Amino acid sequence: MKDWTSRLVRRAGGRGAERGDVPGWVLVTLMTAGLVVALWAVAGPALTSTFSDAISSVSGP
């Protein structure tokens, strides 16, 4: 049991954080946020009007 834990610790420690390199999860997060903003800018008005039409049809004239 001790053997696999020591290997795991060595493997995790051997790949130390590289200074100055942006981690992959940061790039994925920023790219996802950028896509959401871009889609929102393009589809925002259409979604707003669709939502307003749906609410007005449910609530009546």
mmCIF file as gemmi writes it, N, C-alpha and C atoms, coordinates in Angstrom:
data_model
loop_
_atom_site.group_PDB
_atom_site.id
_atom_site.type_symbol
_atom_site.label_atom_id
_atom_site.label_alt_id
_atom_site.label_comp_id
_atom_site.label_asym_id
_atom_site.label_entity_id
_atom_site.label_seq_id
_atom_site.pdbx_PDB_ins_code
_atom_site.Cartn_x
_atom_site.Cartn_y
_atom_site.Cartn_z
_atom_site.occupancy
_atom_site.B_iso_or_equiv
_atom_site.pdbx_formal_charge
_atom_site.auth_seq_id
_atom_site.auth_asym_id
_atom_site.pdbx_PDB_model_num
ATOM 1 N N . MET Axp A 1 ? 0.834 -1.19 0 1 0 ? 1 A 1
ATOM 2 C CA . MET Axp A 1 ? 0 0 0 1 0 ? 1 A 1
ATOM 3 C C . MET Axp A 1 ? 0.87 1.242 0 1 0 ? 1 A 1
ATOM 4 N N . LYS Axp A 2 ? 1.968 1.194 0.682 1 0 ? 2 A 1
ATOM 5 C CA . LYS Axp A 2 ? 2.837 2.357 0.75 1 0 ? 2 A 1
ATOM 6 C C . LYS Axp A 2 ? 3.476 2.641 -0.606 1 0 ? 2 A 1
ATOM 7 N N . ASP Axp A 3 ? 3.679 1.599 -1.392 1 0 ? 3 A 1
ATOM 8 C CA . ASP Axp A 3 ? 4.347 1.752 -2.678 1 0 ? 3 A 1
ATOM 9 C C . ASP Axp A 3 ? 3.55 2.639 -3.631 1 0 ? 3 A 1
ATOM 10 N N . TRP Axp A 4 ? 2.234 2.414 -3.756 1 0 ? 4 A 1
ATOM 11 C CA . TRP Axp A 4 ? 1.447 3.206 -4.694 1 0 ? 4 A 1
ATOM 12 C C . TRP Axp A 4 ? 1.276 4.64 -4.229 1 0 ? 4 A 1
ATOM 13 N N . THR Axp A 5 ? 1.245 4.875 -2.911 1 0 ? 5 A 1
ATOM 14 C CA . THR Axp A 5 ? 1.12 6.264 -2.441 1 0 ? 5 A 1
ATOM 15 C C . THR Axp A 5 ? 2.405 7.042 -2.687 1 0 ? 5 A 1
ATOM 16 N N . SER Axp A 6 ? 3.54 6.389 -2.498 1 0 ? 6 A 1
ATOM 17 C CA . SER Axp A 6 ? 4.8 7.094 -2.757 1 0 ? 6 A 1
ATOM 18 C C . SER Axp A 6 ? 4.95 7.4 -4.241 1 0 ? 6 A 1
ATOM 19 N N . ARG Axp A 7 ? 4.511 6.491 -5.101 1 0 ? 7 A 1
ATOM 20 C CA . ARG Axp A 7 ? 4.561 6.759 -6.535 1 0 ? 7 A 1
ATOM 21 C C . ARG Axp A 7 ? 3.642 7.913 -6.911 1 0 ? 7 A 1
ATOM 22 N N . LEU Axp A 8 ? 2.478 7.953 -6.278 1 0 ? 8 A 1
ATOM 23 C CA . LEU Axp A 8 ? 1.525 9.022 -6.565 1 0 ? 8 A 1
ATOM 24 C C . LEU Axp A 8 ? 2.076 10.38 -6.135 1 0 ? 8 A 1
ATOM 25 N N . VAL Axp A 9 ? 2.696 10.415 -4.974 1 0 ? 9 A 1
ATOM 26 C CA . VAL Axp A 9 ? 3.273 11.669 -4.484 1 0 ? 9 A 1
ATOM 27 C C . VAL Axp A 9 ? 4.423 12.102 -5.381 1 0 ? 9 A 1
ATOM 28 N N . ARG Axp A 10 ? 5.254 11.169 -5.783 1 0 ? 10 A 1
ATOM 29 C CA . ARG Axp A 10 ? 6.363 11.511 -6.676 1 0 ? 10 A 1
ATOM 30 C C . ARG Axp A 10 ? 5.864 12.002 -8.024 1 0 ? 10 A 1
ATOM 31 N N . ARG Axp A 11 ? 4.825 11.35 -8.545 1 0 ? 11 A 1
ATOM 32 C CA . ARG Axp A 11 ? 4.289 11.743 -9.843 1 0 ? 11 A 1
ATOM 33 C C . ARG Axp A 11 ? 3.674 13.139 -9.768 1 0 ? 11 A 1
ATOM 34 N N . ALA Axp A 12 ? 2.945 13.425 -8.717 1 0 ? 12 A 1
ATOM 35 C CA . ALA Axp A 12 ? 2.335 14.749 -8.564 1 0 ? 12 A 1
ATOM 36 C C . ALA Axp A 12 ? 3.405 15.811 -8.339 1 0 ? 12 A 1
ATOM 37 N N . GLY Axp A 13 ? 4.406 15.503 -7.561 1 0 ? 13 A 1
ATOM 38 C CA . GLY Axp A 13 ? 5.459 16.469 -7.283 1 0 ? 13 A 1
ATOM 39 C C . GLY Axp A 13 ? 6.41 16.656 -8.442 1 0 ? 13 A 1
ATOM 40 N N . GLY Axp A 14 ? 6.558 15.638 -9.263 1 0 ? 14 A 1
ATOM 41 C CA . GLY Axp A 14 ? 7.48 15.715 -10.385 1 0 ? 14 A 1
ATOM 42 C C . GLY Axp A 14 ? 7.014 16.639 -11.484 1 0 ? 14 A 1
ATOM 43 N N . ARG Axp A 15 ? 5.739 16.9 -11.532 1 0 ? 15 A 1
ATOM 44 C CA . ARG Axp A 15 ? 5.209 17.769 -12.576 1 0 ? 15 A 1
ATOM 45 C C . ARG Axp A 15 ? 4.892 19.136 -11.996 1 0 ? 15 A 1
ATOM 46 N N . GLY Axp A 16 ? 5.794 19.691 -11.272 1 0 ? 16 A 1
ATOM 47 C CA . GLY Axp A 16 ? 5.574 20.959 -10.578 1 0 ? 16 A 1
ATOM 48 C C . GLY Axp A 16 ? 4.998 22.027 -11.488 1 0 ? 16 A 1
ATOM 49 N N . ALA Axp A 17 ? 4.355 22.987 -10.874 1 0 ? 17 A 1
ATOM 50 C CA . ALA Axp A 17 ? 3.733 24.068 -11.63 1 0 ? 17 A 1
ATOM 51 C C . ALA Axp A 17 ? 4.791 24.834 -12.407 1 0 ? 17 A 1
ATOM 52 N N . GLU Axp A 18 ? 4.52 25.034 -13.652 1 0 ? 18 A 1
ATOM 53 C CA . GLU Axp A 18 ? 5.438 25.787 -14.488 1 0 ? 18 A 1
ATOM 54 C C . GLU Axp A 18 ? 5.086 27.26 -14.369 1 0 ? 18 A 1
ATOM 55 N N . ARG Axp A 19 ? 5.978 28.032 -13.868 1 0 ? 19 A 1
ATOM 56 C CA . ARG Axp A 19 ? 5.73 29.459 -13.681 1 0 ? 19 A 1
ATOM 57 C C . ARG Axp A 19 ? 5.568 30.139 -15.035 1 0 ? 19 A 1
ATOM 58 N N . GLY Axp A 20 ? 4.605 31.033 -15.127 1 0 ? 20 A 1
ATOM 59 C CA . GLY Axp A 20 ? 4.391 31.787 -16.347 1 0 ? 20 A 1
ATOM 60 C C . GLY Axp A 20 ? 3.502 31.086 -17.355 1 0 ? 20 A 1
ATOM 61 N N . ASP Axp A 21 ? 3.151 29.838 -17.1 1 0 ? 21 A 1
ATOM 62 C CA . ASP Axp A 21 ? 2.3 29.105 -18.014 1 0 ? 21 A 1
ATOM 63 C C . ASP Axp A 21 ? 0.869 29.141 -17.484 1 0 ? 21 A 1
ATOM 64 N N . VAL Axp A 22 ? -0.064 29.529 -18.336 1 0 ? 22 A 1
ATOM 65 C CA . VAL Axp A 22 ? -1.468 29.585 -17.919 1 0 ? 22 A 1
ATOM 66 C C . VAL Axp A 22 ? -2.015 28.168 -17.917 1 0 ? 22 A 1
ATOM 67 N N . PRO Axp A 23 ? -2.595 27.74 -16.799 1 0 ? 23 A 1
ATOM 68 C CA . PRO Axp A 23 ? -3.169 26.397 -16.755 1 0 ? 23 A 1
ATOM 69 C C . PRO Axp A 23 ? -4.312 26.243 -17.761 1 0 ? 23 A 1
ATOM 70 N N . GLY Axp A 24 ? -4.516 25.022 -18.187 1 0 ? 24 A 1
ATOM 71 C CA . GLY Axp A 24 ? -5.55 24.751 -19.184 1 0 ? 24 A 1
ATOM 72 C C . GLY Axp A 24 ? -6.934 25.131 -18.727 1 0 ? 24 A 1
ATOM 73 N N . TRP Axp A 25 ? -7.24 24.923 -17.459 1 0 ? 25 A 1
ATOM 74 C CA . TRP Axp A 25 ? -8.595 25.228 -16.996 1 0 ? 25 A 1
ATOM 75 C C . TRP Axp A 25 ? -8.882 26.722 -17.045 1 0 ? 25 A 1
ATOM 76 N N . VAL Axp A 26 ? -7.857 27.551 -16.897 1 0 ? 26 A 1
ATOM 77 C CA . VAL Axp A 26 ? -8.065 28.998 -16.987 1 0 ? 26 A 1
ATOM 78 C C . VAL Axp A 26 ? -8.434 29.369 -18.415 1 0 ? 26 A 1
ATOM 79 N N . LEU Axp A 27 ? -7.729 28.797 -19.381 1 0 ? 27 A 1
ATOM 80 C CA . LEU Axp A 27 ? -8.037 29.076 -20.78 1 0 ? 27 A 1
ATOM 81 C C . LEU Axp A 27 ? -9.426 28.59 -21.156 1 0 ? 27 A 1
ATOM 82 N N . VAL Axp A 28 ? -9.802 27.408 -20.695 1 0 ? 28 A 1
ATOM 83 C CA . VAL Axp A 28 ? -11.138 26.878 -20.993 1 0 ? 28 A 1
ATOM 84 C C . VAL Axp A 28 ? -12.205 27.777 -20.392 1 0 ? 28 A 1
ATOM 85 N N . THR Axp A 29 ? -11.989 28.244 -19.16 1 0 ? 29 A 1
ATOM 86 C CA . THR Axp A 29 ? -12.959 29.124 -18.507 1 0 ? 29 A 1
ATOM 87 C C . THR Axp A 29 ? -13.105 30.437 -19.263 1 0 ? 29 A 1
ATOM 88 N N . LEU Axp A 30 ? -11.984 31.039 -19.649 1 0 ? 30 A 1
ATOM 89 C CA . LEU Axp A 30 ? -12.049 32.306 -20.377 1 0 ? 30 A 1
ATOM 90 C C . LEU Axp A 30 ? -12.685 32.149 -21.752 1 0 ? 30 A 1
ATOM 91 N N . MET Axp A 31 ? -12.369 31.063 -22.43 1 0 ? 31 A 1
ATOM 92 C CA . MET Axp A 31 ? -12.961 30.839 -23.75 1 0 ? 31 A 1
ATOM 93 C C . MET Axp A 31 ? -14.461 30.586 -23.648 1 0 ? 31 A 1
ATOM 94 N N . THR Axp A 32 ? -14.886 29.856 -22.621 1 0 ? 32 A 1
ATOM 95 C CA . THR Axp A 32 ? -16.309 29.612 -22.422 1 0 ? 32 A 1
ATOM 96 C C . THR Axp A 32 ? -17.04 30.918 -22.115 1 0 ? 32 A 1
ATOM 97 N N . ALA Axp A 33 ? -16.457 31.738 -21.26 1 0 ? 33 A 1
ATOM 98 C CA . ALA Axp A 33 ? -17.069 33.031 -20.952 1 0 ? 33 A 1
ATOM 99 C C . ALA Axp A 33 ? -17.157 33.895 -22.206 1 0 ? 33 A 1
ATOM 100 N N . GLY Axp A 34 ? -16.127 33.872 -23.03 1 0 ? 34 A 1
ATOM 101 C CA . GLY Axp A 34 ? -16.149 34.632 -24.278 1 0 ? 34 A 1
ATOM 102 C C . GLY Axp A 34 ? -17.239 34.151 -25.221 1 0 ? 34 A 1
ATOM 103 N N . LEU Axp A 35 ? -17.412 32.844 -25.318 1 0 ? 35 A 1
ATOM 104 C CA . LEU Axp A 35 ? -18.477 32.307 -26.164 1 0 ? 35 A 1
ATOM 105 C C . LEU Axp A 35 ? -19.862 32.692 -25.656 1 0 ? 35 A 1
ATOM 106 N N . VAL Axp A 36 ? -20.042 32.651 -24.342 1 0 ? 36 A 1
ATOM 107 C CA . VAL Axp A 36 ? -21.337 33.03 -23.763 1 0 ? 36 A 1
ATOM 108 C C . VAL Axp A 36 ? -21.642 34.488 -24.06 1 0 ? 36 A 1
ATOM 109 N N . VAL Axp A 37 ? -20.653 35.361 -23.891 1 0 ? 37 A 1
ATOM 110 C CA . VAL Axp A 37 ? -20.859 36.785 -24.159 1 0 ? 37 A 1
ATOM 111 C C . VAL Axp A 37 ? -21.173 37.014 -25.638 1 0 ? 37 A 1
ATOM 112 N N . ALA Axp A 38 ? -20.449 36.332 -26.521 1 0 ? 38 A 1
ATOM 113 C CA . ALA Axp A 38 ? -20.688 36.499 -27.957 1 0 ? 38 A 1
ATOM 114 C C . ALA Axp A 38 ? -22.075 36.013 -28.352 1 0 ? 38 A 1
ATOM 115 N N . LEU Axp A 39 ? -22.478 34.846 -27.845 1 0 ? 39 A 1
ATOM 116 C CA . LEU Axp A 39 ? -23.818 34.34 -28.156 1 0 ? 39 A 1
ATOM 117 C C . LEU Axp A 39 ? -24.903 35.23 -27.57 1 0 ? 39 A 1
ATOM 118 N N . TRP Axp A 40 ? -24.669 35.735 -26.375 1 0 ? 40 A 1
ATOM 119 C CA . TRP Axp A 40 ? -25.638 36.61 -25.739 1 0 ? 40 A 1
ATOM 120 C C . TRP Axp A 40 ? -25.807 37.894 -26.554 1 0 ? 40 A 1
ATOM 121 N N . ALA Axp A 41 ? -24.708 38.432 -27.064 1 0 ? 41 A 1
ATOM 122 C CA . ALA Axp A 41 ? -24.768 39.658 -27.864 1 0 ? 41 A 1
ATOM 123 C C . ALA Axp A 41 ? -25.554 39.432 -29.153 1 0 ? 41 A 1
ATOM 124 N N . VAL Axp A 42 ? -25.388 38.261 -29.754 1 0 ? 42 A 1
ATOM 125 C CA . VAL Axp A 42 ? -26.074 37.978 -31.015 1 0 ? 42 A 1
ATOM 126 C C . VAL Axp A 42 ? -27.534 37.598 -30.777 1 0 ? 42 A 1
ATOM 127 N N . ALA Axp A 43 ? -27.783 36.723 -29.819 1 0 ? 43 A 1
ATOM 128 C CA . ALA Axp A 43 ? -29.12 36.159 -29.64 1 0 ? 43 A 1
ATOM 129 C C . ALA Axp A 43 ? -29.927 36.854 -28.548 1 0 ? 43 A 1
ATOM 130 N N . GLY Axp A 44 ? -29.34 37.791 -27.833 1 0 ? 44 A 1
ATOM 131 C CA . GLY Axp A 44 ? -30.033 38.451 -26.724 1 0 ? 44 A 1
ATOM 132 C C . GLY Axp A 44 ? -31.35 39.095 -27.098 1 0 ? 44 A 1
ATOM 133 N N . PRO Axp A 45 ? -31.374 39.955 -28.103 1 0 ? 45 A 1
ATOM 134 C CA . PRO Axp A 45 ? -32.639 40.604 -28.472 1 0 ? 45 A 1
ATOM 135 C C . PRO Axp A 45 ? -33.711 39.608 -28.912 1 0 ? 45 A 1
ATOM 136 N N . ALA Axp A 46 ? -33.323 38.588 -29.666 1 0 ? 46 A 1
ATOM 137 C CA . ALA Axp A 46 ? -34.3 37.585 -30.113 1 0 ? 46 A 1
ATOM 138 C C . ALA Axp A 46 ? -34.848 36.805 -28.923 1 0 ? 46 A 1
ATOM 139 N N . LEU Axp A 47 ? -33.985 36.444 -27.983 1 0 ? 47 A 1
ATOM 140 C CA . LEU Axp A 47 ? -34.456 35.719 -26.801 1 0 ? 47 A 1
ATOM 141 C C . LEU Axp A 47 ? -35.35 36.586 -25.933 1 0 ? 47 A 1
ATOM 142 N N . THR Axp A 48 ? -35.029 37.862 -25.821 1 0 ? 48 A 1
ATOM 143 C CA . THR Axp A 48 ? -35.848 38.771 -25.027 1 0 ? 48 A 1
ATOM 144 C C . THR Axp A 48 ? -37.244 38.91 -25.628 1 0 ? 48 A 1
ATOM 145 N N . SER Axp A 49 ? -37.31 39.086 -26.935 1 0 ? 49 A 1
ATOM 146 C CA . SER Axp A 49 ? -38.63 39.227 -27.569 1 0 ? 49 A 1
ATOM 147 C C . SER Axp A 49 ? -39.421 37.926 -27.487 1 0 ? 49 A 1
ATOM 148 N N . THR Axp A 50 ? -38.749 36.783 -27.642 1 0 ? 50 A 1
ATOM 149 C CA . THR Axp A 50 ? -39.43 35.492 -27.523 1 0 ? 50 A 1
ATOM 150 C C . THR Axp A 50 ? -39.982 35.296 -26.12 1 0 ? 50 A 1
ATOM 151 N N . PHE Axp A 51 ? -39.188 35.651 -25.12 1 0 ? 51 A 1
ATOM 152 C CA . PHE Axp A 51 ? -39.639 35.526 -23.737 1 0 ? 51 A 1
ATOM 153 C C . PHE Axp A 51 ? -40.816 36.46 -23.464 1 0 ? 51 A 1
ATOM 154 N N . SER Axp A 52 ? -40.731 37.686 -23.944 1 0 ? 52 A 1
ATOM 155 C CA . SER Axp A 52 ? -41.821 38.644 -23.74 1 0 ? 52 A 1
ATOM 156 C C . SER Axp A 52 ? -43.1 38.169 -24.411 1 0 ? 52 A 1
ATOM 157 N N . ASP Axp A 53 ? -43.004 37.636 -25.641 1 0 ? 53 A 1
ATOM 158 C CA . ASP Axp A 53 ? -44.176 37.111 -26.336 1 0 ? 53 A 1
ATOM 159 C C . ASP Axp A 53 ? -44.789 35.927 -25.583 1 0 ? 53 A 1
ATOM 160 N N . ALA Axp A 54 ? -43.938 35.063 -25.047 1 0 ? 54 A 1
ATOM 161 C CA . ALA Axp A 54 ? -44.438 33.904 -24.32 1 0 ? 54 A 1
ATOM 162 C C . ALA Axp A 54 ? -45.155 34.324 -23.046 1 0 ? 54 A 1
ATOM 163 N N . ILE Axp A 55 ? -44.58 35.288 -22.318 1 0 ? 55 A 1
ATOM 164 C CA . ILE Axp A 55 ? -45.214 35.747 -21.083 1 0 ? 55 A 1
ATOM 165 C C . ILE Axp A 55 ? -46.523 36.464 -21.382 1 0 ? 55 A 1
ATOM 166 N N . SER Axp A 56 ? -46.555 37.276 -22.408 1 0 ? 56 A 1
ATOM 167 C CA . SER Axp A 56 ? -47.794 37.989 -22.73 1 0 ? 56 A 1
ATOM 168 C C . SER Axp A 56 ? -48.882 37.04 -23.206 1 0 ? 56 A 1
ATOM 169 N N . SER Axp A 57 ? -48.52 35.94 -23.891 1 0 ? 57 A 1
ATOM 170 C CA . SER Axp A 57 ? -49.534 34.987 -24.334 1 0 ? 57 A 1
ATOM 171 C C . SER Axp A 57 ? -50.089 34.186 -23.165 1 0 ? 57 A 1
ATOM 172 N N . VAL Axp A 58 ? -49.3 33.966 -22.137 1 0 ? 58 A 1
ATOM 173 C CA . VAL Axp A 58 ? -49.767 33.221 -20.968 1 0 ? 58 A 1
ATOM 174 C C . VAL Axp A 58 ? -50.609 34.105 -20.062 1 0 ? 58 A 1
ATOM 175 N N . SER Axp A 59 ? -50.172 35.344 -19.873 1 0 ? 59 A 1
ATOM 176 C CA . SER Axp A 59 ? -50.88 36.235 -18.963 1 0 ? 59 A 1
ATOM 177 C C . SER Axp A 59 ? -52.119 36.857 -19.567 1 0 ? 59 A 1
ATOM 178 N N . GLY Axp A 60 ? -52.304 36.734 -20.858 1 0 ? 60 A 1
ATOM 179 C CA . GLY Axp A 60 ? -53.498 37.269 -21.491 1 0 ? 60 A 1
ATOM 180 C C . GLY Axp A 60 ? -53.262 38.659 -22.077 1 0 ? 60 A 1
ATOM 181 N N . PRO Axp A 61 ? -54.316 39.209 -22.691 1 0 ? 61 A 1
ATOM 182 C CA . PRO Axp A 61 ? -54.175 40.509 -23.364 1 0 ? 61 A 1
ATOM 183 C C . PRO Axp A 61 ? -54.002 41.671 -22.443 1 0 ? 61 A 1
